[in-house]
């Protein structure tokens, strides 16, 4: 499941296409419905449904604690590096596998984008349920 905005999906889809099926969701309500299906992993962007990334992460930790989640920033933001670091800490504390800043990928070459995508998917697939917080 990719909980993103439409512009974020344009950035994320090429990174994970071919590695897993991408099921995009743009609202909290649709995300909650999709979780009833057999979703194996989730990527949730900071801008999801008007900045509801932490709402979805919190819901998932209760409703689907075994599904690994990577939170990310896909679109330009005015947040400082310190604020981005705080978001990473908060996401991990809430049970996300990681928080990844993907804003700089727009100008990255294919190899760099591919390596980053491989790391994200590897973290998601290798995340044991015991690391997820309920």
CNS distance restraints for C-alpha pairs under 8 A (distance, minus, plus):
assign (resid   1 and name CA) (resid  22 and name CA) 6.00 0.50 0.50
assign (resid   1 and name CA) (resid  23 and name CA) 4.66 0.50 0.50
assign (resid   1 and name CA) (resid  24 and name CA) 5.89 0.50 0.50
assign (resid   1 and name CA) (resid  25 and name CA) 7.04 0.50 0.50
assign (resid   1 and name CA) (resid  31 and name CA) 7.97 0.50 0.50
assign (resid   1 and name CA) (resid  34 and name CA) 7.80 0.50 0.50
assign (resid   1 and name CA) (resid  39 and name CA) 6.48 0.50 0.50
assign (resid   1 and name CA) (resid  40 and name CA) 7.96 0.50 0.50
assign (resid   1 and name CA) (resid  41 and name CA) 6.36 0.50 0.50
assign (resid   1 and name CA) (resid  42 and name CA) 4.67 0.50 0.50
assign (resid   1 and name CA) (resid  43 and name CA) 6.35 0.50 0.50
assign (resid   2 and name CA) (resid   9 and name CA) 7.65 0.50 0.50
assign (resid   2 and name CA) (resid  22 and name CA) 6.35 0.50 0.50
assign (resid   2 and name CA) (resid  23 and name CA) 5.78 0.50 0.50
assign (resid   2 and name CA) (resid  24 and name CA) 4.66 0.50 0.50
assign (resid   2 and name CA) (resid  25 and name CA) 6.04 0.50 0.50
assign (resid   2 and name CA) (resid  42 and name CA) 5.87 0.50 0.50
assign (resid   2 and name CA) (resid  43 and name CA) 4.96 0.50 0.50
assign (resid   2 and name CA) (resid  44 and name CA) 6.02 0.50 0.50
assign (resid   3 and name CA) (resid  24 and name CA) 6.06 0.50 0.50
assign (resid   3 and name CA) (resid  25 and name CA) 4.92 0.50 0.50
assign (resid   3 and name CA) (resid  26 and name CA) 5.90 0.50 0.50
assign (resid   3 and name CA) (resid  27 and name CA) 7.63 0.50 0.50
assign (resid   3 and name CA) (resid  31 and name CA) 7.01 0.50 0.50
assign (resid   3 and name CA) (resid  42 and name CA) 7.36 0.50 0.50
assign (resid   3 and name CA) (resid  43 and name CA) 6.10 0.50 0.50
assign (resid   3 and name CA) (resid  44 and name CA) 4.57 0.50 0.50
assign (resid   3 and name CA) (resid  45 and name CA) 6.27 0.50 0.50
assign (resid   3 and name CA) (resid  48 and name CA) 5.90 0.50 0.50
assign (resid   4 and name CA) (resid   8 and name CA) 5.65 0.50 0.50
assign (resid   4 and name CA) (resid   9 and name CA) 6.04 0.50 0.50
assign (resid   4 and name CA) (resid  24 and name CA) 7.01 0.50 0.50
assign (resid   4 and name CA) (resid  25 and name CA) 6.45 0.50 0.50
assign (resid   4 and name CA) (resid  26 and name CA) 5.64 0.50 0.50
assign (resid   4 and name CA) (resid  43 and name CA) 7.99 0.50 0.50
assign (resid   4 and name CA) (resid  44 and name CA) 6.04 0.50 0.50
assign (resid   4 and name CA) (resid  45 and name CA) 5.23 0.50 0.50
assign (resid   4 and name CA) (resid  46 and name CA) 7.91 0.50 0.50
assign (resid   4 and name CA) (resid  47 and name CA) 6.67 0.50 0.50
assign (resid   4 and name CA) (resid  48 and name CA) 4.57 0.50 0.50
assign (resid   4 and name CA) (resid  49 and name CA) 7.31 0.50 0.50
assign (resid   5 and name CA) (resid   9 and name CA) 6.14 0.50 0.50
assign (resid   5 and name CA) (resid  26 and name CA) 5.65 0.50 0.50
assign (resid   5 and name CA) (resid  45 and name CA) 7.81 0.50 0.50
assign (resid   5 and name CA) (resid  47 and name CA) 6.56 0.50 0.50
assign (resid   5 and name CA) (resid  48 and name CA) 5.52 0.50 0.50
assign (resid   5 and name CA) (resid  49 and name CA) 6.93 0.50 0.50
assign (resid   6 and name CA) (resid  10 and name CA) 6.69 0.50 0.50
assign (resid   6 and name CA) (resid  26 and name CA) 7.34 0.50 0.50
assign (resid   7 and name CA) (resid  11 and name CA) 6.96 0.50 0.50
assign (resid   7 and name CA) (resid  75 and name CA) 7.83 0.50 0.50
assign (resid   8 and name CA) (resid  12 and name CA) 6.15 0.50 0.50
assign (resid   8 and name CA) (resid  45 and name CA) 7.64 0.50 0.50
assign (resid   8 and name CA) (resid  74 and name CA) 5.70 0.50 0.50
assign (resid   8 and name CA) (resid  75 and name CA) 6.42 0.50 0.50
assign (resid   9 and name CA) (resid  13 and name CA) 5.55 0.50 0.50
assign (resid   9 and name CA) (resid  24 and name CA) 7.36 0.50 0.50
assign (resid  10 and name CA) (resid  14 and name CA) 7.27 0.50 0.50
assign (resid  11 and name CA) (resid  15 and name CA) 7.21 0.50 0.50
assign (resid  11 and name CA) (resid  74 and name CA) 7.00 0.50 0.50
assign (resid  11 and name CA) (resid 106 and name CA) 7.81 0.50 0.50
assign (resid  12 and name CA) (resid  16 and name CA) 6.61 0.50 0.50
assign (resid  12 and name CA) (resid  74 and name CA) 7.60 0.50 0.50
assign (resid  13 and name CA) (resid  17 and name CA) 5.52 0.50 0.50
assign (resid  13 and name CA) (resid  22 and name CA) 6.99 0.50 0.50
assign (resid  15 and name CA) (resid 113 and name CA) 6.75 0.50 0.50
assign (resid  15 and name CA) (resid 114 and name CA) 6.61 0.50 0.50
assign (resid  15 and name CA) (resid 117 and name CA) 5.29 0.50 0.50
assign (resid  16 and name CA) (resid  20 and name CA) 6.45 0.50 0.50
assign (resid  16 and name CA) (resid  22 and name CA) 7.50 0.50 0.50
assign (resid  16 and name CA) (resid 117 and name CA) 6.17 0.50 0.50
assign (resid  16 and name CA) (resid 121 and name CA) 7.53 0.50 0.50
assign (resid  17 and name CA) (resid  21 and name CA) 6.87 0.50 0.50
assign (resid  17 and name CA) (resid  22 and name CA) 6.85 0.50 0.50
assign (resid  19 and name CA) (resid 121 and name CA) 7.74 0.50 0.50
assign (resid  25 and name CA) (resid  30 and name CA) 6.07 0.50 0.50
assign (resid  25 and name CA) (resid  31 and name CA) 5.68 0.50 0.50
assign (resid  26 and name CA) (resid  30 and name CA) 7.09 0.50 0.50
assign (resid  26 and name CA) (resid  31 and name CA) 7.47 0.50 0.50
assign (resid  26 and name CA) (resid  48 and name CA) 6.48 0.50 0.50
assign (resid  26 and name CA) (resid  49 and name CA) 5.90 0.50 0.50
assign (resid  27 and name CA) (resid  31 and name CA) 6.22 0.50 0.50
assign (resid  27 and name CA) (resid  48 and name CA) 7.20 0.50 0.50
assign (resid  27 and name CA) (resid  49 and name CA) 5.02 0.50 0.50
assign (resid  28 and name CA) (resid  32 and name CA) 6.20 0.50 0.50
assign (resid  28 and name CA) (resid  49 and name CA) 6.50 0.50 0.50
assign (resid  28 and name CA) (resid  52 and name CA) 7.63 0.50 0.50
assign (resid  28 and name CA) (resid  56 and name CA) 6.73 0.50 0.50
assign (resid  29 and name CA) (resid  33 and name CA) 6.42 0.50 0.50
assign (resid  30 and name CA) (resid  34 and name CA) 6.10 0.50 0.50
assign (resid  31 and name CA) (resid  35 and name CA) 6.21 0.50 0.50
assign (resid  31 and name CA) (resid  56 and name CA) 7.93 0.50 0.50
assign (resid  32 and name CA) (resid  36 and name CA) 7.17 0.50 0.50
assign (resid  33 and name CA) (resid  37 and name CA) 7.68 0.50 0.50
assign (resid  34 and name CA) (resid  39 and name CA) 7.48 0.50 0.50
assign (resid  35 and name CA) (resid  39 and name CA) 6.18 0.50 0.50
assign (resid  35 and name CA) (resid  64 and name CA) 7.39 0.50 0.50
assign (resid  39 and name CA) (resid  67 and name CA) 7.37 0.50 0.50
assign (resid  40 and name CA) (resid  67 and name CA) 5.84 0.50 0.50
assign (resid  40 and name CA) (resid  68 and name CA) 7.49 0.50 0.50
assign (resid  41 and name CA) (resid  67 and name CA) 5.32 0.50 0.50
assign (resid  41 and name CA) (resid  68 and name CA) 5.17 0.50 0.50
assign (resid  41 and name CA) (resid  69 and name CA) 6.13 0.50 0.50
assign (resid  41 and name CA) (resid 124 and name CA) 6.54 0.50 0.50
assign (resid  41 and name CA) (resid 125 and name CA) 7.55 0.50 0.50
assign (resid  42 and name CA) (resid  67 and name CA) 7.03 0.50 0.50
assign (resid  42 and name CA) (resid  68 and name CA) 6.26 0.50 0.50
assign (resid  42 and name CA) (resid  69 and name CA) 4.71 0.50 0.50
assign (resid  42 and name CA) (resid  70 and name CA) 6.41 0.50 0.50
assign (resid  43 and name CA) (resid  69 and name CA) 5.62 0.50 0.50
assign (resid  43 and name CA) (resid  70 and name CA) 4.86 0.50 0.50
assign (resid  43 and name CA) (resid  71 and name CA) 5.74 0.50 0.50
assign (resid  43 and name CA) (resid  72 and name CA) 7.24 0.50 0.50
assign (resid  44 and name CA) (resid  48 and name CA) 6.75 0.50 0.50
assign (resid  44 and name CA) (resid  53 and name CA) 6.13 0.50 0.50
assign (resid  44 and name CA) (resid  57 and name CA) 7.95 0.50 0.50
assign (resid  44 and name CA) (resid  69 and name CA) 7.13 0.50 0.50
assign (resid  44 and name CA) (resid  70 and name CA) 6.33 0.50 0.50
assign (resid  44 and name CA) (resid  71 and name CA) 4.75 0.50 0.50
assign (resid  44 and name CA) (resid  72 and name CA) 6.17 0.50 0.50
assign (resid  45 and name CA) (resid  53 and name CA) 6.17 0.50 0.50
assign (resid  45 and name CA) (resid  71 and name CA) 5.63 0.50 0.50
assign (resid  45 and name CA) (resid  72 and name CA) 4.70 0.50 0.50
assign (resid  45 and name CA) (resid  73 and name CA) 5.42 0.50 0.50
assign (resid  45 and name CA) (resid  74 and name CA) 6.48 0.50 0.50
assign (resid  46 and name CA) (resid  51 and name CA) 5.60 0.50 0.50
assign (resid  46 and name CA) (resid  52 and name CA) 7.20 0.50 0.50
assign (resid  46 and name CA) (resid  53 and name CA) 5.27 0.50 0.50
assign (resid  46 and name CA) (resid  71 and name CA) 7.06 0.50 0.50
assign (resid  46 and name CA) (resid  72 and name CA) 6.00 0.50 0.50
assign (resid  46 and name CA) (resid  73 and name CA) 5.26 0.50 0.50
assign (resid  46 and name CA) (resid  74 and name CA) 7.52 0.50 0.50
assign (resid  47 and name CA) (resid  51 and name CA) 4.39 0.50 0.50
assign (resid  47 and name CA) (resid  52 and name CA) 7.02 0.50 0.50
assign (resid  47 and name CA) (resid  53 and name CA) 6.93 0.50 0.50
assign (resid  47 and name CA) (resid  73 and name CA) 7.44 0.50 0.50
assign (resid  47 and name CA) (resid  75 and name CA) 7.68 0.50 0.50
assign (resid  48 and name CA) (resid  52 and name CA) 5.66 0.50 0.50
assign (resid  48 and name CA) (resid  53 and name CA) 5.73 0.50 0.50
assign (resid  49 and name CA) (resid  53 and name CA) 7.68 0.50 0.50
assign (resid  52 and name CA) (resid  56 and name CA) 6.29 0.50 0.50
assign (resid  53 and name CA) (resid  57 and name CA) 6.16 0.50 0.50
assign (resid  53 and name CA) (resid  71 and name CA) 7.49 0.50 0.50
assign (resid  54 and name CA) (resid  58 and name CA) 5.96 0.50 0.50
assign (resid  54 and name CA) (resid  91 and name CA) 7.34 0.50 0.50
assign (resid  55 and name CA) (resid  59 and name CA) 6.18 0.50 0.50
assign (resid  56 and name CA) (resid  60 and name CA) 6.02 0.50 0.50
assign (resid  57 and name CA) (resid  61 and name CA) 6.20 0.50 0.50
assign (resid  57 and name CA) (resid  69 and name CA) 7.54 0.50 0.50
assign (resid  57 and name CA) (resid  91 and name CA) 7.95 0.50 0.50
assign (resid  57 and name CA) (resid  94 and name CA) 7.28 0.50 0.50
assign (resid  57 and name CA) (resid  95 and name CA) 7.69 0.50 0.50
assign (resid  57 and name CA) (resid  96 and name CA) 7.29 0.50 0.50
assign (resid  58 and name CA) (resid  62 and name CA) 6.66 0.50 0.50
assign (resid  58 and name CA) (resid  94 and name CA) 6.91 0.50 0.50
assign (resid  59 and name CA) (resid  63 and name CA) 5.96 0.50 0.50
assign (resid  59 and name CA) (resid  64 and name CA) 7.88 0.50 0.50
assign (resid  60 and name CA) (resid  64 and name CA) 4.90 0.50 0.50
assign (resid  60 and name CA) (resid  65 and name CA) 6.04 0.50 0.50
assign (resid  60 and name CA) (resid  67 and name CA) 7.68 0.50 0.50
assign (resid  61 and name CA) (resid  65 and name CA) 4.37 0.50 0.50
assign (resid  61 and name CA) (resid  66 and name CA) 7.89 0.50 0.50
assign (resid  61 and name CA) (resid  94 and name CA) 7.88 0.50 0.50
assign (resid  61 and name CA) (resid  95 and name CA) 6.91 0.50 0.50
assign (resid  61 and name CA) (resid 132 and name CA) 7.44 0.50 0.50
assign (resid  61 and name CA) (resid 133 and name CA) 6.31 0.50 0.50
assign (resid  61 and name CA) (resid 134 and name CA) 4.98 0.50 0.50
assign (resid  62 and name CA) (resid 134 and name CA) 5.72 0.50 0.50
assign (resid  65 and name CA) (resid 129 and name CA) 7.37 0.50 0.50
assign (resid  65 and name CA) (resid 132 and name CA) 6.39 0.50 0.50
assign (resid  65 and name CA) (resid 133 and name CA) 6.90 0.50 0.50
assign (resid  65 and name CA) (resid 134 and name CA) 5.67 0.50 0.50
assign (resid  66 and name CA) (resid 129 and name CA) 5.02 0.50 0.50
assign (resid  66 and name CA) (resid 132 and name CA) 6.77 0.50 0.50
assign (resid  67 and name CA) (resid 129 and name CA) 7.50 0.50 0.50
assign (resid  68 and name CA) (resid  96 and name CA) 6.88 0.50 0.50
assign (resid  68 and name CA) (resid  97 and name CA) 6.36 0.50 0.50
assign (resid  68 and name CA) (resid 124 and name CA) 5.73 0.50 0.50
assign (resid  68 and name CA) (resid 125 and name CA) 7.69 0.50 0.50
assign (resid  68 and name CA) (resid 127 and name CA) 6.35 0.50 0.50
assign (resid  68 and name CA) (resid 129 and name CA) 7.46 0.50 0.50
assign (resid  68 and name CA) (resid 132 and name CA) 6.98 0.50 0.50
assign (resid  69 and name CA) (resid  95 and name CA) 7.82 0.50 0.50
assign (resid  69 and name CA) (resid  96 and name CA) 5.05 0.50 0.50
assign (resid  69 and name CA) (resid  97 and name CA) 5.69 0.50 0.50
assign (resid  69 and name CA) (resid  98 and name CA) 7.51 0.50 0.50
assign (resid  69 and name CA) (resid 124 and name CA) 6.80 0.50 0.50
assign (resid  70 and name CA) (resid  96 and name CA) 5.60 0.50 0.50
assign (resid  70 and name CA) (resid  97 and name CA) 5.34 0.50 0.50
assign (resid  70 and name CA) (resid  98 and name CA) 5.08 0.50 0.50
assign (resid  70 and name CA) (resid  99 and name CA) 5.89 0.50 0.50
assign (resid  70 and name CA) (resid 100 and name CA) 7.38 0.50 0.50
assign (resid  70 and name CA) (resid 120 and name CA) 7.53 0.50 0.50
assign (resid  70 and name CA) (resid 124 and name CA) 6.91 0.50 0.50
assign (resid  71 and name CA) (resid  91 and name CA) 6.91 0.50 0.50
assign (resid  71 and name CA) (resid  96 and name CA) 6.61 0.50 0.50
assign (resid  71 and name CA) (resid  97 and name CA) 7.84 0.50 0.50
assign (resid  71 and name CA) (resid  98 and name CA) 6.17 0.50 0.50
assign (resid  71 and name CA) (resid  99 and name CA) 4.56 0.50 0.50
assign (resid  71 and name CA) (resid 100 and name CA) 6.36 0.50 0.50
assign (resid  72 and name CA) (resid  99 and name CA) 5.10 0.50 0.50
assign (resid  72 and name CA) (resid 100 and name CA) 4.57 0.50 0.50
assign (resid  72 and name CA) (resid 101 and name CA) 5.58 0.50 0.50
assign (resid  72 and name CA) (resid 102 and name CA) 6.74 0.50 0.50
assign (resid  73 and name CA) (resid  99 and name CA) 7.85 0.50 0.50
assign (resid  73 and name CA) (resid 100 and name CA) 6.49 0.50 0.50
assign (resid  73 and name CA) (resid 101 and name CA) 4.89 0.50 0.50
assign (resid  73 and name CA) (resid 102 and name CA) 5.70 0.50 0.50
assign (resid  73 and name CA) (resid 103 and name CA) 6.35 0.50 0.50
assign (resid  74 and name CA) (resid 101 and name CA) 6.81 0.50 0.50
assign (resid  74 and name CA) (resid 102 and name CA) 5.13 0.50 0.50
assign (resid  74 and name CA) (resid 103 and name CA) 5.02 0.50 0.50
assign (resid  75 and name CA) (resid 102 and name CA) 7.88 0.50 0.50
assign (resid  75 and name CA) (resid 103 and name CA) 5.70 0.50 0.50
assign (resid  76 and name CA) (resid 103 and name CA) 6.24 0.50 0.50
assign (resid  79 and name CA) (resid  83 and name CA) 5.85 0.50 0.50
assign (resid  79 and name CA) (resid  84 and name CA) 6.53 0.50 0.50
assign (resid  80 and name CA) (resid  84 and name CA) 6.26 0.50 0.50
assign (resid  81 and name CA) (resid  85 and name CA) 6.12 0.50 0.50
assign (resid  82 and name CA) (resid  86 and name CA) 6.23 0.50 0.50
assign (resid  83 and name CA) (resid  87 and name CA) 6.25 0.50 0.50
assign (resid  84 and name CA) (resid  88 and name CA) 6.32 0.50 0.50
assign (resid  85 and name CA) (resid  89 and name CA) 6.34 0.50 0.50
assign (resid  86 and name CA) (resid  90 and name CA) 6.12 0.50 0.50
assign (resid  87 and name CA) (resid  91 and name CA) 6.00 0.50 0.50
assign (resid  87 and name CA) (resid  99 and name CA) 7.52 0.50 0.50
assign (resid  88 and name CA) (resid  92 and name CA) 6.23 0.50 0.50
assign (resid  88 and name CA) (resid  98 and name CA) 7.00 0.50 0.50
assign (resid  88 and name CA) (resid  99 and name CA) 4.87 0.50 0.50
assign (resid  88 and name CA) (resid 100 and name CA) 7.56 0.50 0.50
assign (resid  89 and name CA) (resid  93 and name CA) 6.11 0.50 0.50
assign (resid  90 and name CA) (resid  94 and name CA) 6.11 0.50 0.50
assign (resid  91 and name CA) (resid  95 and name CA) 6.46 0.50 0.50
assign (resid  91 and name CA) (resid  96 and name CA) 5.35 0.50 0.50
assign (resid  91 and name CA) (resid  98 and name CA) 6.93 0.50 0.50
assign (resid  91 and name CA) (resid  99 and name CA) 6.36 0.50 0.50
assign (resid  92 and name CA) (resid  96 and name CA) 4.73 0.50 0.50
assign (resid  92 and name CA) (resid  97 and name CA) 6.24 0.50 0.50
assign (resid  92 and name CA) (resid  98 and name CA) 5.77 0.50 0.50
assign (resid  92 and name CA) (resid  99 and name CA) 7.09 0.50 0.50
assign (resid  94 and name CA) (resid 133 and name CA) 6.63 0.50 0.50
assign (resid  95 and name CA) (resid 131 and name CA) 7.36 0.50 0.50
assign (resid  95 and name CA) (resid 132 and name CA) 4.95 0.50 0.50
assign (resid  95 and name CA) (resid 133 and name CA) 4.63 0.50 0.50
assign (resid  95 and name CA) (resid 134 and name CA) 7.51 0.50 0.50
assign (resid  96 and name CA) (resid 132 and name CA) 6.91 0.50 0.50
assign (resid  97 and name CA) (resid 123 and name CA) 7.02 0.50 0.50
assign (resid  97 and name CA) (resid 124 and name CA) 6.84 0.50 0.50
assign (resid  97 and name CA) (resid 127 and name CA) 6.79 0.50 0.50
assign (resid  97 and name CA) (resid 131 and name CA) 7.78 0.50 0.50
assign (resid  97 and name CA) (resid 132 and name CA) 7.36 0.50 0.50
assign (resid 104 and name CA) (resid 108 and name CA) 6.97 0.50 0.50
assign (resid 105 and name CA) (resid 113 and name CA) 6.40 0.50 0.50
assign (resid 108 and name CA) (resid 112 and name CA) 6.11 0.50 0.50
assign (resid 108 and name CA) (resid 113 and name CA) 6.30 0.50 0.50
assign (resid 109 and name CA) (resid 113 and name CA) 6.34 0.50 0.50
assign (resid 110 and name CA) (resid 114 and name CA) 5.99 0.50 0.50
assign (resid 111 and name CA) (resid 115 and name CA) 6.12 0.50 0.50
assign (resid 112 and name CA) (resid 116 and name CA) 6.25 0.50 0.50
assign (resid 113 and name CA) (resid 117 and name CA) 6.15 0.50 0.50
assign (resid 114 and name CA) (resid 118 and name CA) 6.14 0.50 0.50
assign (resid 115 and name CA) (resid 119 and name CA) 6.33 0.50 0.50
assign (resid 116 and name CA) (resid 120 and name CA) 6.29 0.50 0.50
assign (resid 117 and name CA) (resid 121 and name CA) 6.20 0.50 0.50
assign (resid 118 and name CA) (resid 122 and name CA) 5.91 0.50 0.50
assign (resid 119 and name CA) (resid 123 and name CA) 6.06 0.50 0.50
assign (resid 120 and name CA) (resid 124 and name CA) 6.27 0.50 0.50
assign (resid 121 and name CA) (resid 125 and name CA) 6.06 0.50 0.50
assign (resid 122 and name CA) (resid 126 and name CA) 5.89 0.50 0.50
assign (resid 123 and name CA) (resid 127 and name CA) 5.92 0.50 0.50
assign (resid 127 and name CA) (resid 131 and name CA) 6.77 0.50 0.50
assign (resid 127 and name CA) (resid 132 and name CA) 7.91 0.50 0.50
assign (resid 128 and name CA) (resid 132 and name CA) 7.24 0.50 0.50
